[in-house]
Amino acid sequence: MTLTSASLTLAAAAAAAPTGPSQVDETVRTLEASGYNVIINRSGAAPLSQCTVSTVRPGQTYSTTDSRGGSSIHTTITSKTVYVDVTC
C-alpha cells in the first residue's frame, strides 16, 4: 500500500509541475489547492515575483494504515509535501 501511495504522490506532483517557466505564486496556489504543503527552494536574490519555477519535486508523504477491525487494510494520507525550486 505504501508503494501505491508514493506512486500517486509522484504522479500528482508531476501533473502540477509547469511545462515551462511559470509564475511561482500560481504554481504554489495550484499545489496548495491540491492539498500539498509547499516548500520553496530559492536560487538568486531577485524578488519572488521575478523568479521562475525550475522544478517541482516530491517530498515526504505521511499516512496511517489500519484495518478498522476488518480484514481490509485502509490507508489514509495525513500530509504530503512538495518542493518547488525557483530561479531568480
CORVENJO-V662184 format. One record per residue. RES is the residue in three letters. PSI is psi in degrees with one decimal (* if undefined). OMEGA is omega in degrees with one decimal (999 if undefined). D_CENTER is the distance of its C-alpha to the mean C-alpha in Angstrom with 2 decimals. Layout:
RES	PSI	OMEGA	D_CENTER
RES	PSI	OMEGA	D_CENTER
This chain:
MET	-39.0	-179.5	19.07
THR	-39.9	179.4	16.55
LEU	-39.5	178.3	16.41
THR	-42.6	178.8	15.80
SER	-41.8	179.1	12.87
ALA	-40.3	179.7	11.29
SER	-42.1	179.3	12.28
LEU	-38.7	179.4	10.83
THR	-45.5	179.9	7.30
LEU	-41.6	-179.5	7.92
ALA	-41.5	179.9	9.67
ALA	-40.9	179.2	7.36
ALA	-40.6	179.6	4.87
ALA	-37.9	179.8	8.43
ALA	-30.9	-179.1	9.85
ALA	-14.6	-178.0	8.04
ALA	138.7	178.1	9.13
PRO	153.7	178.9	12.60
THR	-14.3	177.9	15.66
GLY	-173.2	178.4	17.42
PRO	137.3	-176.7	17.50
SER	163.6	174.8	16.04
GLN	131.3	-178.4	16.33
VAL	-46.3	-177.8	13.76
ASP	-43.4	-179.2	14.30
GLU	-43.5	179.4	13.78
THR	-44.9	179.9	10.40
VAL	-45.0	179.3	9.27
ARG	-42.8	180.0	11.22
THR	-45.2	-180.0	9.86
LEU	-43.1	178.6	6.19
GLU	-37.9	178.0	8.10
ALA	-24.0	177.1	10.50
SER	2.5	175.3	8.33
GLY	9.4	-179.2	8.05
TYR	147.2	164.8	4.93
ASN	122.7	-173.5	6.64
VAL	129.8	174.6	6.33
ILE	123.4	-178.7	8.67
ILE	126.3	172.7	10.79
ASN	116.8	-172.1	13.00
ARG	136.6	175.3	16.07
SER	113.9	-178.5	18.94
GLY	169.8	-173.8	22.12
ALA	1.3	-179.4	23.92
ALA	159.7	175.7	23.94
PRO	148.8	-177.5	22.73
LEU	-29.6	179.1	19.07
SER	-18.1	179.4	20.54
GLN	4.7	-178.6	21.91
CYS	160.3	174.4	18.81
THR	151.2	178.8	16.94
VAL	126.5	178.0	13.47
SER	-32.7	-177.8	14.20
THR	146.3	168.3	11.05
VAL	119.4	-176.4	7.29
ARG	142.3	178.2	6.81
PRO	146.3	175.7	5.25
GLY	-157.3	-177.5	6.49
GLN	139.5	172.3	8.78
THR	129.5	178.3	9.01
TYR	136.3	179.5	12.24
SER	162.9	173.9	14.59
THR	147.9	179.8	18.29
THR	129.2	175.3	20.77
ASP	165.0	-179.0	24.23
SER	-7.7	178.7	27.07
ARG	39.6	176.3	28.42
GLY	-7.1	179.9	31.91
GLY	-175.0	-179.5	31.68
SER	-13.4	-179.0	31.30
SER	129.8	179.1	27.95
ILE	133.6	-178.8	24.85
HIS	127.8	178.4	22.03
THR	131.3	178.3	18.46
THR	123.4	176.8	16.48
ILE	124.7	-177.7	12.83
THR	-24.5	-178.7	13.24
SER	140.8	176.7	10.00
LYS	141.4	-174.4	6.40
THR	143.8	170.0	4.70
VAL	152.6	176.4	3.00
TYR	129.0	177.4	6.41
VAL	113.2	178.4	8.10
ASP	127.2	179.5	11.60
VAL	148.6	178.3	14.34
THR	129.9	-176.9	18.03
CYS	*	999	20.74
